[in-house]
């Protein structure tokens, strides 16, 4: 299985802050990297696919980047609706594997 | 509206069986792969398995943790995918989601590389 290590596991931030979440994985993943947002009791919501492509309807304050072994989700200006848990997902090979999640909380 | 709705969850004893269903609507079901993903209480998401489409012979793939115990199938005429779960263990307790893996075609080839639509999930509890 391809390991995916996500950090931090949690962070406290204020509305308007810039937030960065990182995942580290095996080399060669290429574009097969995606980001999801999950709120309590809800299904995950696709934010970013193919490393940096914004899913339709997702606000432009979300962006993704990365190459090699390190991938990043950035929220440029945190909004009240963004307090949630974020997961990365590699889809290069089966089994697809998720990061541990990052819980973004209000400071 | 594109929608997935899971059903069939419940309480079952260790060693028991359960069959989950996922009904799709609002898109051409037969074109796409369908995955199952689960989330144990307080844990990360875990990919469980996949049903590929007709063009890929409806083949299936499974996580090692469920292989030999879970069986995924689909019925394109009913726009539904299923997971038959046998020999259940307490560690199978989780919310089970079905998710669409869309077929993305360009340059003469088609790719499947993310899950874009998810159901709300159904809860499975394995306990004596």
Interface residues (C-beta under 8 A of the other chain):
Chain A: X1 X31 X32 X34 X36 X38 X42 X43 X44 X45 X46 X49 X50 X55 X87 X89 X91 X94 X95 X96 X97 X98 X99 X100 X101
Chain B: X35 X37 X44 X45 X46 X47 X50 X61 X63 X64 X97 X113 X114 X115 X116 X118 X119 X120 X121
